[in-house]
Amino acid sequence: MSTASRTASPLGWLGIVRLGLVQAALGAVVVLATSTDNRVMVVELGLPAMLPGALVALHYGIQILRPRLGYGSDLGQRRTPWIIGGMAVLALGGLLAAVATAAMAAHPALGIATAVAAFIMVGVGVGACGTSLLTLLAKRLAPARRGAAATLVWVMMIAGIAITATAAGRALDPFSPARLVTVTAVVVGVAWLLTLLAVWGVEGASIAEPATALAPAAKTPFLQALQEIWAEAQARRFAIFVFVSMFAYSAQELILEPFVGAVFHLTPGASTGLTGLQHGGVLCGMVLVAVATGVFGGKAGALRSWTIGGCLGSALAILAVAATAHAHLTDLVRPAVFALGAANGAFTVSAIGAMMGLAHSGRGQREGTRMGLWGAAQAIAFGLGGLVGSSASDLARLLLGSPAAAYTAVFIAEALLFLLAAHQARHVFATSVMTPSQPPGDSASAVSWRPEEPSYAAYRNV
């Protein structure tokens, strides 16, 4: 006799805020490892900038394990242990990174070796905690709240980064290696305790699935499960969309300040202010999507439109930035950069909201593995995008001679990538029919998925 599984009610705003606190804690730990320790290695210790660059790339690269971590949470259908455990690994890795940075002053070889282990832990911790957090949100969110919830969670992460950077920056003065370790220990300790309190009771026992429902997922080996998900046209196309869009997004980030410095001769303070303006645009774009989907409903169609429109807007905005360089329109570079940030924020948060709905599409009990696949695509894109973008600008300057021509060429290439991402997104949502009215968290009523035969035949080799 089969046992019907009980379905947890959708998360209310308090539950969403609590999970947003986890994302804020995650950002707080990561910013110390990837930004503060980065600066100390280069400025205070006089080490080559290549070292922290390689360590940050390592933390992105190790997140290729995200599908395996998501698969692990799928086996037991419990996300809370993976969130808490992932944050514990992240916190220990963040603390070890600070210890390693402090050790580099007296014992460079030992410090670097320790830093390698620390950044591997940071990557694994981010992968385990972040993947399971998004999966839990996907299972427990009402469809109409996905856009607004994605915005709220990401804004809280940005707030966690900003608050930590400001508070830690003040606490680190006057700087000493011992003070760096102490401040980091306080931050990671608070982050882990905040995570523990935030997830306490949110998942609840009521979402546990019966053993009969878990059997297919539990009996499928990881590589076979991943292969089956990759065979799903929608999941595969969304992974490609995430990679292309995030590659274009990250490629622009590292060259924007050098661009305005070389072409418009802005001071470091002015170029930093321009980056702040861009991030302000990102927040505005996120809030716009949250308000729009909250008013008109967070259905798949609305999120689809914002995802595609955000990519198209990003392409147009980055072409506008390129045009300011070609025509030396100094007065227009600021509004163009703000528009670029707003378009980036709109497509990013709408894509995250859509991801929460798409996680249910396909074979049941695989939400964590799907989230892991898409998270790995994002991490790899971020790791490669900055490197390729900065290298391409150097190569273009060597070939073209003029800084304005070189950056224009790179921006045009990035605009083409955003157009490709918009094209890919259009096919993602056309591959299957999502029915967001079905309640989240109930595997028996998971979103139906059936690829249209012509579409699947055309895209199966992508």
N, C-alpha and C positions, 0 to 999 in steps of 0.2 A: 504494500500500500504506500503510495507516495505522500509525502508530507509537504503541504504548501508552505512556502517560505513567507515570512512576515516582512512587510515592506516598511522601511523607516520613512517618516514624514520628511518632506523637503526641508532644508535648512532655512531658518529664519535669519534676519539680518544680524542678530547677536551671534549666531553660529558662524556666519560668514566673517564677521569682524574677528572672532576668535581665531579662525584659521588664517585670516590676514595677519594676525600677530605672529604666527609661525613664519610667514613669508618675510615679515619685518625682521625677525630674529635671524633668519637665514641671510638676508642682505647685510645685516650688521656684522656678522662674522666674516663674510666673504670680503667686504670692503676693507677690513683690516689686513687680510692676507694679500689681496691683489692690489691694493692701493698704498696703504701705510707702509707695509713691509717693503713694497716696491721702491718707494721713495727713500726709505732708510738705506737700502742696499746701494742705491745709486748716489745719493747726495752725502749722507753721513759717513758711509763706509767707502765711497769712491770705487765701487765695483762696476764692471761694464753693464750697461743697460740691457744687454743681451741676456744676462742671467735672470733677472726677474721676468723678462719677456718670455723666456723659455719655460719658466716655472708656471706662469699664468697659462701658457699654451698647453702645458702638461695637465693642468687641472681641467681644461676644456677637453683635451684628448681622452682622458680617462673616463669621461662621461659617455663614451661609446658603450659603457656597461649599463646605461640606463634601461635598455630593453630587458636585460637579465634581472635587474633589480625590480622592475615593474612586474615581471613574470613571477618573481618570488612572492610579491604581495598578492598576486592573483591566486596562487595556490591555496592560501588560507582565507582569501577574501577579507582580510583584516588589514587596514592601512595604518592604523595608529601605531603599532609596534615599529613599523618601518619609518614612520615620521620621527618618532622619539629616538630610535636607534640611529637613523641617519643624522639627526641633529647632534647626537652624542659623538659620532665619528667626525662630523664637521667641526664641532667645538674642540675636540682633541687635536685635530689637524691644524686648526687655526692657532691654538696655543703652541703647538710644536713648531709651527712656522715662525712665530715670534721668538721662541727659544733658539731656533736655527739661525735667524737673522742676528740675534745678539751674539751668538757663538762665532759668527763669521769674522768679527773684529779680531779675535785672538787666534781662532783655528778655522781658516777659510775652508779647507777641504772637508773637515768634519761638519761645519755648518752647512755647506752646500749639499752634502750627502743627506743630512737630516732634513734639509728643506725639500729635497726631492720626495722623501717619504711623506713629509707633511702635506705637500700639495697633492699627492696621490690621495691621501685621506680626505682632503678638502673636496676633491672631485667626486670621490665615492660618496661622501656625506651629502653633498648637494644633490647628486643623482638620486640617492635613496629617499631623502627627505622631500625634495621638490617633486619628484615623480609621483610619490604616494600622496602628497598633499593635493596635487591637481586631480589625481584619480578620485580621491575622496570627495572633492568638490564636484567632479563630474557626476558621481553617483548620487549625490545628495541635493543637487541644485534643481529647483524648478526651472524649466526652460526659459520662462520670461525674465528670469533674474540673471542669466548667464553673462550678458554684456555688462550690466552694472556690477555684478560680483567680480568679474575679471578686472574691471577698472579699480574697484575698491581694494582688492588684494594687491594689485600692482602698485597703486599709489601708496599703500601702507609699506610695501617693500622699499620704495624710493624714500619714504619718510624715515624708515629704519636706517637706511644708508646715510641719509643726510644728518640725522640726529647723532648717530654713532660717530661719523666723521668729525662733526663739530665738537662733541663732548670729548672724544678721545684726543682730538688735536689740542684742546686746552689742557687736558690732563697730562699730555706728554711733554709739556714745557715746564722746566728745562729738560731737554732730552737726555736720556741715558739708556743703555741697553736694558738695564734692570727695570727701569720705569716702563719700557715698551712691553716687557713680559708681564709686569703687574697689571697694567691697563688692559692688555689683551685677556689675561686671566679673568678679570672682573667682567668684561664684555661677554666672553664665551660662557661664563657661569650663569650670568643673567639670561642670556639667550636660551640656554638649555632649560633652565627653570621656567622661563616664560613659555617655552614650547610645551613642557610637561603640563603646566596649568591650562594652557589654551586648548589642548586636545582632550583634556580629561572629560570623559563622558560624551564627547561630541559624536563620535561614531556610533556608540551604543551597541548593545548585543542584539538589537532587533533587526539589524541588517545582515545578520549571519545567514548564509544560505544552507539548505539541507545538503546532506552528504551526497545524495543522488545528483544534485545539480552541480556539485563540485567535481564529480568523478571525471568527466571528459577533460576538463582543464588540468586536473591533477595528474592524469595518466599520460598527457601529451608531453614529450620531452621538449626542452626549451627551443632547440634549433628547429624542430618541426613546427612548433607553435609560431615562431618568428617567420618561418617560411610561409606558413598558411596566412599570416597577417599580410605579408608582403604580396601574396597572390591576390589579396583583396584590392581591386582597382582603386577604391576610394582611399584606403589607408596609404597605399603606395603613392598616389598622386598628392595626398596631403603632406607626406614626408618630403617629397620633392619640392612642393610649394614652400614649406617651412625652410628648407635648406636655401633655396634661391632667394627668398625674401630676406632672410636673416643675413645671408652673405652680403647682399647689397646694402642692408642696413648697417652692418658692422664695418664694411669697407669705407663708408663715408665718414665714420666717426673719427678715425685716427688722422684723416687728412684735412678736415675742415679748418682747424686752427692753423696748421702750416700753410694752407691755401690763402686765408685772409692775411696772414703775415707776409707771405711772399708776393702776393698780387696787389693788395691794398696797403701794405706796409703798416698794418695795425700793430700797436704795442702788445706785449704779452697780456697785460691787464685787459685791453680791449678785446683781444681774441678770446680770452677766457669768458668775458662777459657775453660774447656772441654765442659761445657754447652754452652758457646758462640760458640765453634766449631760446636756443634750440630746444633744450630740455623743458623750458616753460611751454613751448609749443607742443611738445609730446604730451605733457599733462593736460593741456587744453583739448587736444585731440581725443585723449582717453575719456575725459569728462563728457565731451560732446557725444561720444558713442554711448556712454552710460545713460545720459539723459534721453537721447533719442530712442534707444532700445527700451528704456523704462517707460517712456510715454507710448510708444507704438508697439511695444511687445518685443521680447527677445527671441523671436522665432528664427528658424534657420534662414529664411529669406532675408530678414533684416540684417543679420550678421553677415550673410553672404554679400549683400550689397555694400556694407561698410568695409569688408575685407578687400573686395575688388576695387571699390572706389578709393580706399586708402592707398593701395598700390599704384593705381593710376595717378592719384594726386602726388604721391612721392616722386614718380617719374617726371611729372610736369614741374614740380618744385625744384628738383635737382637740376633740371634743364634751365630753370630760371636763374639758379645760382651760377651755373656755367655761363649764362648770357651776361650776367653782371661782370664777370671776369673779362669776357671777350670785348665788351663795350666799355669797360671801366666805369660801371655805374655804381659808385660807392654808396650812394644814398639808398639804393634798392637792395643791397645785399642783406641787410637786416630783415626786412619783411620777407624776403625769399627764404632765408634760413628759418625764420619762425614758421612759415608755411610748410617747409620741409619737415620740421619737428611735429607740427600738428597732423600732417598726413601720416607720418611714421607712427605716431601714437594711435591714430584711428585704426590703421590696419593691424597693428600689433594686438591691441586689446580685443578687437572684434574677432581676430583669428583665434585668440585664446578662448573666447567665449564659444566660438564655433567648435573648437577642439573638444570642449567639454561635452558637446552633443555628439560629435563624431566618434567619441570614444566608445559609445554604445553600439555603433554600427558594425555589423559583421558577426563573427562567431561569438557566442556568449562567454562570459567569464574571462575576457582578455583585455579589459580596460587598462590595467596597469601596463601590460606589454605594449599596447598601442601608444599610450602616453610616453612610455620609455623610448619607443622608436622615434616619435616626433621630438622628444627632448634631446635625444642623441643627435638628430639632424640639426637642431638649433645650436647645440654646443659645438659641433664640428664646424658649422658655418661661421660661428663667432670666432673660433680659433683661427680659421683660415682667412676670413674676410679682412680682418685688420692687417694681417701680414701681406696678403695679395694687394690690397688697396694701397698701402704705403709703398710697396715694391713697384707697383704699376706706375705710381706717380713719379718715382725716381727714374724708371726706365723711359717714361714718356718725356720727361724733362731732358734726358740724355739724347733722345732721338729728335725731339722737336726744338730744343734750345730754349724756348720761351716758357717761363713758369705758367703764364696764363693759358697758353696753348696746351701745355702738359696736363694741367688740372681740368681743363675743359674736356679733353679727350677721355680722362678717367671718369668724369661726371656723366658724360654721354654713355659710356659703357655701363655705369651703374643704373642709369635711367632705363636702358634696354633690359637689364636684369629685373627691374621693377615691373616693366611691361610683361616680361616672361612670367613673373610671379602672378600677375593679374590674370593672364591667360590660363595658367595652371589652376588658379583658384576657381575660375569659371567652370572648368571641367571637374574639379573636386566635387562641387555641389550638384553637378549634373549627373554624376555617376550613379547616385542612388537617391531614393526618396526617403527623407527623414520625417518622422512623425513625432515632433517634440511634445505633443500633448500627453504622451505616455509617461507615467510617473517614474522618476529616477530611482535607482537603487533596487529595482525589481528585475531580476534577470529573466523572469518569465515573461515580462512585458518589455524587454529591451527593444530598442528601435529595430524595426524590421529592415533587412538588408538584402536586396536582390539586384545584382548588377544588370543593367540593360544589356542584352546580348550584343548589339552592334557596338556599344561603347566599350564593353569589356574586350571584345575581339580587337578593337582598334588600339587599346591602351595596354594590353597585357605585357607587351614587350618593352614598355617604357622603363 
